[in-house]
Amino acid sequence: NDRITCAANGLYQRGPINPLAQEVALDLAFSLLYLDRTDMRARLLIPSLLLMEGGKGGRYIGEAYDYLKYWLRAESSMMVMDLALMGGSEDSAKGIPFLGDRGNDMLEPPEKWMDGDMVYPSVGMVFELAFLKCHLMILLKDG
């Protein structure tokens, strides 16, 4: 009954996340993605795993931003289209370093690098990016 009351009031929160379970889930998801870059299930799961409030709370926010930026760029979309739909090989993707773009400025506007008309968009990843930006704004506002 307390859970229902809290949920109805918008106060319900999950229990603490197990950091070890989060690490194992991330390792498995990244392993699956390295095996097949076109695996949408693993690709869409990783941002949520990175943004989970772990033991240190938001410890992967930078990695989540780098990951989302990599997959939401037009170049990555074209690479996935080539691999998945046109039977391209991993050799055709060699020009784009796989998840190699690290340490991006999280305050930069996504309009600078994200193509709104890209061929292979992911609404889920755009939502995760919006969530990340809102979370970052709250962190900066609270100091």
Sequence and secondary structure as in RCSB ss.txt:
>XXXX:A:sequence
NDRITCAANGLYQRGPINPLAQEVALDLAFSLLYLDRTDMRARLLIPSLLLMEGGKGGRYIGEAYDYLKYWLRAE
SSMMVMDLALMGGSEDSAKGIPFLGDRGNDMLEPPEKWMDGDMVYPSVGMVFELAFLKCHLMILLKDG
>XXXX:A:secstr
 HHHHHHHTT        HHHHHHHHHHHHHHHHH TT HHHHHHHHHHHHS  TTSSTTHHHHHHHHHHHHBHH
HHHHHHHHHTS   GGGGTTS TT   S  TTS GGGTB TT SS  HHHHHHHHHHHHHHHHHHHH 
